[in-house]
Amino acid sequence: MIFINEQYSSEEINLYNPAYVGVILYQAIREYQSKNRSGFHCGLTYIVAPMSISPRYSKILPATVATPIASWVAEHEGELIGFASVVSAYAEIVNSAIAFLLEHEAVLLDEEGRYCLTDIAFPQKPSYVIKNEKFKNSFLAAGLLGRWFSEASTVESVYAQLGIRP
């Protein structure tokens, strides 16, 4: 949290707090697991956070998971300039959110680096999400990303198509 306090205003800290981002990531993991039982690769969390939280990216997400990632990237090439740097900037935020989820036993990390949901169930659409338009949009975008990434062949292909070096 030290990094967050130094880098962001109090308004941004509220937006990027571990519980908020944790709920967003939890939704992506849940939706991924609804399509692919193998578990959500830990590397995908670093992509989900900026793509779902930042309106710059969430507004251009595809309407359906049937859209291939490569064709979506080609269509939105201009909007994705600098995306790799954004992913790096969100790393500490994601790490704090994942630590929050692990600490509260909402997710488990397996030996293969995949997050799986525990028996603790969160509501499908929590009221605190629905009441806040920004939160709702991020939550829905994260769910879409979870389902979309479940269709990808590998996490490496997602990173490569988005121009991110792990």
N, C-alpha and C positions, 0 to 999 in steps of 0.2 A: 504493500500500500504506500510505501514511501515514494516510489516512482510516480504513482498516481497523484499524490499530493503535490509533488514538485512540478508536474507537467500540465495539470489541468486546473481550471477554475472550479469553484465550489459547485456551480451548476453542472459542469461536465463530470465532476466526481460523482454527483448524484446519479447521472445518467450511466456512468461506467462502473458503478459499484458492483462488487462480486455477486450479490444476490440478483440484481437486475440482469447482468450478463449471464449468470448461471441459469436463470430461467430460460433465457433465449437459447443457450446451448443445450439445456435439457430437452427443449422442444425439438431441436434438430436431431438429437440422439434418439428421441422417442419415435419421430417420424422415419428416420433411417431404419431403425429396428423393426418398424411395422412392415417394411419392404424387404429388408435384408437382415436376417437373424444373426449374422456373424459378428455384429458389433460395429460401432462407429470408430473409424481410425482416428487416433489422437491428433494426427496432423491436420485433419479437416476442421477442427475447432478454430484454428487460427484463420481460416478462410470464412467460416460461418459468421463470426462476430462482426467483422467490418462489412461484409456483404448484407447482413440483415439489419444492423444498427444504423449504418450510414445511409441516409436517404439518397445520396449520390449513386449508390449501387443498388439499394433495394428497389428503387423506382424502375430500374431497367431489367430486373430479373424476368425470366420468361414466364408466360402465363401457365405453362404446363411443363411437366418433367419430361415429356416426349421430345422437347427441343434438345438436340445434341449440344453438349458444352462447347465443342469446337466451333459449331456454326454460330452459337450465341456470342462467343468471344469475337469471332470475325465480324459479326454485325455491330458489336459495341466496342470495337478496338479503341476508338478515340476516348471513350469514357473510362477505359481501363488503364490508361497511361498512368504509371506511378502506383498501380495497385500493389505491387510487391512491397513497396515502401510502406504503404498503409498497413499491410499485413504485419510487417515488422513492428510498426508503431503500436499495434494492438496486442503484441505478445504478452506484455506484463498484465494487461487487463484480462486477457484470456487465462493466463496462469492463475491469477487471483480467483477468477470465477470457477475454474476447475478445482482449485483447492477447496473452495467453498462447497462445491457439490460433493467432493470426496469426503470432506469433514462431516457433512450432514448425511452421508451414506445414501445419497440420491443416485449416485452412479458408482460403478466399480471399474477399475482398469485391469484388464486381463494380461497375461504374459505376452500376448502378441501386440500390445499397444492399442487395444480397442476398448472403448467405453461401452459398458452395458448397463442397462437400468437395473436397479435393485427392486425389491418388493414394495418399497415406498412409492406410492402412486400420487402424482400431482393431478389436479383436475385437468381435463382436456383443454378447457378454456377458462382459466381462473378469472374471477370477477375483477380483480385488480388489473388484469391485462386488458380486459374488454372496456373498462372505464377510461382508459388512457389511450388516445388515438395513436400516439407515437409508439407506445409499448405494444399495442395491438398489431401495428404494421410490422414491427420488428419480429414479434412472435410468429406471425403468419409467414413472413419471409424466411425465418429460420426453419419452420416446418417444411416449406417448399424446398429449401436447400437440402435438408435432410433426405427428403424423398428423391430429389434430383441426383444427389451424390451417391445414393444407393444404386443408381442405374449406371454409374461410371465403372469402367473396368478395373481401375486401380487408383489409389490416392496419388501415385506418381503421375498418372496421366492428367489428373485434375490440376495438380501443381504446374505441370509442363504447359498445359493449354492456357492457364492463366498467367504464364510467364513468371512464376515464382520459383526461386531456388531454395530448397529446404536448408 
